[in-house]
Amino acid sequence: MPPNPLARHAPWRQIVILAVSLPVLLGLALLAFLWPAARTAPRDLPIGVAGNGPIVSAAGAGLAQHGFAVTSYPDRSAAEAAIRDRDVYGAVLPGAGATTVLVASAASPAVAADLSEVASATHGPVHVDDIVPLSAGDPRGTVLASAVLPLVLGSEIVAVAVAVLAGMRPAARQIAALLVGAATTACAAYAIEQWWLGALPGGGGVTWAVLALAVFAISATTAGMYELIGLGGIGLTAAVMIFLGNAFSGVSSAPELLPTPAGALGRWLPPGAAGNLLRSTAYFSGHGGAQPLVALVAWSVFGMVAIAVGHRRHRASAPVPGRHAIEYASADELAPAAR
């Protein structure tokens, strides 16, 4: 059993340490989750305007004042193509009569609602056309948003089971065990999210691969940190993945709706990258998935390298079995010759 770090302090000091540290930890956890939620607003959120003439320019200027990064397109067809390629979240088509708002609720229900609200406030009644809707099994996107935290927790369990409980050695065997755990965990996640709930309508094999890669990226990183710094590595990785990665993921809204540091960081942490990549593969034929794919691969590589380095360090510091016995035997054999 690892030593208790509080044991070296007097009992009254232990009480003081707990009384101070626990509220601080709870405060940091609440801050990580509540601060982004309380400051949700468009921040250079990419949307488009389509058409020509002064009315279109005025519409673009008005949207820019609300925090949208506006790109102009010549017509509706070009705007729709940009939405399907995930270059923009939606587009406004102002007209002399009715204004049309193109949205993709599959990219972000929150952005679709915000864009429709701003366009209505600016142009009056609008016609909203959802060109990439969410699946009937997840019409509000809650299943996809809610799946991130269980995915992180499951990945942490895989890492603890393989690295700590099983104590897999050598490094290649541990990495292979993590791959198997990621593959089977992804099967369970896909069975629930798509076969049962119908929330991931894209290609089954690709979506399963994304889930497996996300689990492996998190579990390999956790196992690697354990090999480098021990049990503290598991706690540190869990804190980063849950309190930062999950809270800053933007899966329930969009990274561009979060405060700038949170949104920028969250898209590169595995939970946010996994949610973003799942949207791309499930609804957009992979468009917009390059950045989250790079993020997940980078975390996976980091985890494997950390496992290999940690195992090499343990092997170098471990005593060689039988080394001293061989030395003693050699000395006894040489003694008669010396006499």
C-alpha positions as CSV (number, residue, x, y, z in Angstrom):
1,M,0.0,0.0,0.0
2,P,1.4,3.5,-0.9
3,P,2.3,5.7,2.0
4,N,-0.3,8.1,3.2
5,P,1.1,11.7,2.5
6,L,-0.9,13.1,5.4
7,A,0.4,10.6,8.0
8,R,3.6,12.6,8.6
9,H,1.5,15.6,9.9
10,A,-0.1,16.0,13.3
11,P,-3.8,15.2,13.5
12,W,-4.9,18.8,13.8
13,R,-2.7,19.7,10.8
14,Q,-4.4,16.9,8.8
15,I,-7.8,18.4,9.6
16,V,-6.6,21.9,8.5
17,I,-5.1,20.5,5.2
18,L,-8.4,18.7,4.4
19,A,-10.5,21.7,5.4
20,V,-8.5,23.9,3.0
21,S,-7.7,21.6,0.1
22,L,-11.1,20.0,-0.4
23,P,-13.0,23.3,-0.9
24,V,-10.3,24.5,-3.3
25,L,-10.6,21.3,-5.4
26,L,-14.3,21.5,-5.4
27,G,-14.1,25.2,-6.4
28,L,-11.8,24.5,-9.3
29,A,-14.1,21.7,-10.5
30,L,-17.1,23.9,-10.4
31,L,-15.2,26.7,-12.1
32,A,-14.2,24.4,-14.9
33,F,-17.8,23.3,-15.6
34,L,-19.7,26.5,-14.8
35,W,-17.5,29.2,-16.2
36,P,-17.8,28.1,-19.9
37,A,-21.6,27.5,-19.5
38,A,-22.1,31.0,-18.0
39,R,-20.1,32.8,-20.7
40,T,-21.6,31.1,-23.8
41,A,-21.7,33.5,-26.7
42,P,-20.5,33.6,-30.4
43,R,-16.8,34.3,-30.7
44,D,-15.7,34.5,-34.3
45,L,-18.2,31.7,-35.0
46,P,-18.1,31.0,-38.8
47,I,-21.3,31.6,-40.7
48,G,-22.1,32.7,-44.2
49,V,-24.3,35.1,-46.1
50,A,-25.4,34.4,-49.7
51,G,-26.3,36.7,-52.5
52,N,-25.3,40.1,-53.8
53,G,-26.2,43.7,-53.3
54,P,-26.4,46.2,-50.5
55,I,-28.9,44.2,-48.5
56,V,-26.4,41.2,-48.3
57,S,-23.5,43.5,-47.2
58,A,-25.7,45.0,-44.5
59,A,-26.8,41.6,-43.3
60,G,-23.1,40.5,-43.0
61,A,-22.2,43.6,-41.1
62,G,-25.1,43.1,-38.7
63,L,-24.1,39.5,-38.0
64,A,-20.5,40.5,-37.4
65,Q,-21.6,42.7,-34.6
66,H,-23.1,39.7,-32.8
67,G,-19.8,37.8,-32.8
68,F,-20.1,35.9,-36.1
69,A,-17.2,35.6,-38.5
70,V,-19.0,36.1,-41.8
71,T,-18.0,34.7,-45.2
72,S,-19.8,35.7,-48.4
73,Y,-21.1,33.2,-51.0
74,P,-22.5,34.0,-54.4
75,D,-25.7,31.9,-54.0
76,R,-27.6,29.3,-51.9
77,S,-25.9,26.4,-53.5
78,A,-22.4,27.6,-52.5
79,A,-23.6,28.3,-49.0
80,E,-25.1,24.8,-48.6
81,A,-21.8,23.3,-49.9
82,A,-19.9,25.2,-47.3
83,I,-22.2,24.0,-44.5
84,R,-21.9,20.4,-45.6
85,D,-18.1,20.7,-45.7
86,R,-18.2,22.2,-42.2
87,D,-16.6,25.4,-43.3
88,V,-19.5,27.3,-41.7
89,Y,-22.2,26.4,-39.2
90,G,-25.0,28.1,-41.2
91,A,-25.8,30.9,-43.6
92,V,-28.3,33.7,-44.0
93,L,-29.9,34.5,-47.3
94,P,-31.4,38.0,-47.0
95,G,-34.0,39.0,-49.5
96,A,-36.4,41.8,-50.3
97,G,-39.2,39.7,-48.9
98,A,-38.5,36.8,-46.6
99,T,-35.1,36.0,-45.2
100,T,-34.0,32.4,-45.3
101,V,-31.6,30.9,-42.7
102,L,-29.8,27.8,-43.5
103,V,-28.7,25.8,-40.4
104,A,-27.2,22.4,-39.6
105,S,-28.5,21.2,-36.3
106,A,-26.2,18.2,-36.6
107,A,-23.2,20.5,-36.3
108,S,-24.6,22.3,-33.2
109,P,-28.2,22.7,-32.1
110,A,-27.1,25.7,-30.0
111,V,-25.6,27.5,-33.0
112,A,-28.7,26.8,-35.1
113,A,-30.9,28.3,-32.5
114,D,-28.7,31.3,-31.9
115,L,-28.3,32.1,-35.6
116,S,-32.0,31.8,-36.2
117,E,-32.7,34.1,-33.2
118,V,-30.2,36.8,-34.3
119,A,-31.5,36.7,-37.9
120,S,-35.1,37.0,-36.8
121,A,-34.2,39.9,-34.5
122,T,-32.3,41.6,-37.4
123,H,-34.5,40.9,-40.4
124,G,-37.9,40.1,-38.9
125,P,-39.7,36.8,-39.6
126,V,-37.3,34.2,-41.2
127,H,-37.7,30.8,-42.8
128,V,-35.4,28.3,-41.2
129,D,-34.1,25.4,-43.4
130,D,-32.2,22.7,-41.5
131,I,-30.1,21.1,-44.3
132,V,-28.2,18.7,-42.0
133,P,-30.6,17.7,-39.3
134,L,-29.9,15.5,-36.3
135,S,-31.1,11.9,-36.4
136,A,-34.6,11.0,-35.3
137,G,-33.2,9.0,-32.5
138,D,-31.4,12.1,-31.1
139,P,-33.4,15.1,-32.2
140,R,-31.8,17.5,-29.7
141,G,-28.3,16.2,-29.8
142,T,-28.4,15.2,-26.1
143,V,-27.2,11.6,-26.6
144,L,-24.0,12.7,-28.4
145,A,-23.3,15.4,-25.9
146,S,-24.0,13.2,-22.9
147,A,-21.8,10.3,-24.2
148,V,-18.5,12.2,-23.8
149,L,-18.2,11.8,-20.0
150,P,-19.0,8.1,-19.9
151,L,-16.5,7.6,-22.7
152,V,-13.8,9.3,-20.7
153,L,-14.7,7.3,-17.5
154,G,-14.7,4.1,-19.5
155,S,-11.3,4.9,-21.0
156,E,-9.9,5.5,-17.5
157,I,-11.2,2.2,-16.3
158,V,-9.5,0.4,-19.3
159,A,-6.2,2.1,-18.4
160,V,-6.5,1.1,-14.7
161,A,-7.5,-2.4,-15.5
162,V,-4.6,-2.9,-17.9
163,A,-1.8,-0.9,-16.3
164,V,-2.5,-1.2,-12.6
165,L,-4.6,-4.2,-11.9
166,A,-3.1,-6.5,-14.6
167,G,0.4,-4.9,-14.5
168,M,1.0,-5.7,-18.1
169,R,4.7,-6.1,-19.1
170,P,6.5,-5.5,-21.4
171,A,5.4,-2.2,-23.1
172,A,4.2,-3.9,-26.4
173,R,2.0,-6.3,-24.4
174,Q,0.4,-3.4,-22.5
175,I,-0.2,-1.4,-25.7
176,A,-1.8,-4.5,-27.3
177,A,-4.0,-5.0,-24.2
178,L,-5.1,-1.3,-24.4
179,L,-5.9,-1.7,-28.1
180,V,-8.1,-4.7,-27.4
181,G,-9.8,-2.9,-24.5
182,A,-10.4,0.2,-26.7
183,A,-11.9,-2.0,-29.5
184,T,-14.3,-3.8,-27.2
185,T,-15.3,-0.7,-25.3
186,A,-16.1,1.0,-28.6
187,C,-18.3,-1.9,-29.6
188,A,-20.3,-1.4,-26.4
189,A,-20.6,2.3,-26.9
190,Y,-21.6,2.0,-30.6
191,A,-24.2,-0.7,-29.8
192,I,-25.9,1.6,-27.3
193,E,-25.5,4.9,-29.1
194,Q,-26.5,3.8,-32.6
195,W,-28.1,0.3,-32.5
196,W,-30.3,1.1,-29.6
197,L,-30.7,4.9,-29.6
198,G,-30.0,5.7,-33.2
199,A,-27.8,8.8,-32.4
200,L,-24.9,8.1,-34.8
201,P,-26.3,7.5,-38.3
202,G,-23.0,7.6,-40.2
203,G,-21.0,4.6,-41.4
204,G,-20.8,2.0,-38.7
205,G,-17.2,0.9,-39.2
206,V,-15.9,4.5,-39.3
207,T,-17.9,5.6,-36.3
208,W,-16.7,2.5,-34.3
209,A,-13.1,3.3,-35.3
210,V,-13.5,6.9,-34.0
211,L,-14.9,5.6,-30.7
212,A,-12.0,3.1,-30.4
213,L,-9.4,5.7,-31.2
214,A,-10.9,8.1,-28.6
215,V,-10.8,5.4,-25.9
216,F,-7.3,4.4,-26.8
217,A,-6.0,8.0,-26.8
218,I,-7.4,8.5,-23.3
219,S,-6.5,5.1,-21.8
220,A,-3.0,5.1,-23.4
221,T,-2.3,8.6,-22.0
222,T,-3.5,7.5,-18.6
223,A,-1.4,4.3,-18.6
224,G,1.6,6.2,-19.9
225,M,1.4,8.8,-17.1
226,Y,1.1,5.9,-14.6
227,E,4.3,4.4,-15.9
228,L,6.1,7.7,-15.7
229,I,5.0,9.1,-12.3
230,G,2.9,6.4,-10.6
231,L,-0.6,6.7,-9.2
232,G,-0.4,10.5,-9.3
233,G,-0.3,10.2,-13.1
234,I,-3.7,8.6,-13.1
235,G,-5.2,11.3,-10.9
236,L,-3.6,14.0,-13.0
237,T,-4.8,12.6,-16.3
238,A,-8.3,12.0,-14.9
239,A,-8.4,15.6,-13.8
240,V,-7.3,16.9,-17.2
241,M,-9.7,14.7,-19.2
242,I,-12.8,15.2,-16.9
243,F,-12.5,18.7,-15.5
244,L,-10.9,20.3,-18.5
245,G,-11.5,18.0,-21.5
246,N,-15.1,17.3,-20.7
247,A,-16.0,20.8,-19.5
248,F,-14.2,22.5,-22.4
249,S,-15.2,20.0,-25.1
250,G,-18.0,22.2,-26.6
251,V,-19.9,19.1,-27.6
252,S,-23.2,20.3,-26.2
253,S,-22.7,23.7,-27.9
254,A,-19.7,24.5,-30.0
255,P,-16.0,25.5,-29.3
256,E,-16.7,28.9,-30.8
257,L,-19.4,29.5,-28.2
258,L,-17.1,29.0,-25.2
259,P,-14.7,31.6,-23.8
260,T,-11.7,31.7,-26.1
261,P,-9.1,29.9,-24.0
262,A,-11.6,27.1,-23.1
263,G,-12.8,26.6,-26.6
264,A,-9.3,26.6,-28.1
265,L,-8.0,24.2,-25.5
266,G,-11.0,21.9,-25.5
267,R,-10.9,21.1,-29.2
268,W,-7.3,19.7,-28.8
269,L,-8.1,17.5,-25.7
270,P,-9.4,14.0,-26.4
271,P,-13.0,14.5,-25.2
272,G,-13.6,17.5,-27.4
273,A,-11.7,16.0,-30.3
274,A,-13.7,12.8,-30.0
275,G,-17.1,14.6,-30.0
276,N,-16.1,16.8,-32.9
277,L,-14.8,13.9,-35.0
278,L,-18.0,11.8,-34.2
279,R,-20.1,14.7,-35.6
280,S,-18.0,14.8,-38.8
281,T,-18.2,11.0,-39.4
282,A,-21.9,10.6,-38.3
283,Y,-23.4,13.5,-40.3
284,F,-20.8,15.2,-42.6
285,S,-19.1,12.3,-44.4
286,G,-15.9,13.1,-42.5
287,H,-15.7,16.8,-43.5
288,G,-14.1,18.9,-40.8
289,G,-12.5,15.9,-39.1
290,A,-8.9,16.5,-39.9
291,Q,-8.1,18.6,-36.8
292,P,-9.7,16.3,-34.2
293,L,-8.2,13.2,-35.9
294,V,-4.7,14.8,-35.6
295,A,-5.4,15.5,-31.9
296,L,-6.5,12.0,-31.1
297,V,-3.6,10.4,-33.0
298,A,-1.2,12.8,-31.2
299,W,-2.5,11.8,-27.8
300,S,-2.3,8.1,-28.7
301,V,1.3,8.4,-29.8
302,F,2.2,10.3,-26.6
303,G,0.6,7.6,-24.5
304,M,2.5,4.8,-26.3
305,V,5.8,6.6,-26.0
306,A,5.2,7.3,-22.3
307,I,4.4,3.6,-21.7
308,A,7.6,2.6,-23.5
309,V,9.8,5.1,-21.7
310,G,8.3,4.2,-18.3
311,H,8.8,0.5,-18.9
312,R,12.4,1.1,-20.0
313,R,13.1,3.1,-16.9
314,H,11.6,0.4,-14.6
315,R,13.7,-2.3,-16.3
316,A,16.9,-0.3,-16.0
317,S,16.3,0.4,-12.3
318,A,15.2,-3.2,-11.4
319,P,17.8,-5.6,-10.0
320,V,19.0,-8.4,-12.3
321,P,17.6,-11.7,-10.9
322,G,20.5,-14.0,-9.7
323,R,23.2,-11.5,-10.3
324,H,24.6,-11.5,-6.7
325,A,24.3,-15.3,-6.5
326,I,26.4,-15.7,-9.6
327,E,29.0,-13.3,-8.1
328,Y,29.1,-15.2,-4.8
329,A,29.4,-18.5,-6.6
330,S,32.3,-17.2,-8.7
331,A,34.1,-16.1,-5.6
332,D,33.7,-19.5,-3.9
333,E,34.9,-21.3,-7.0
334,L,38.0,-19.1,-7.1
335,A,38.8,-19.5,-3.4
336,P,40.4,-23.1,-3.7
337,A,42.5,-21.9,-6.6
338,A,43.8,-19.0,-4.6
339,R,44.7,-21.3,-1.7
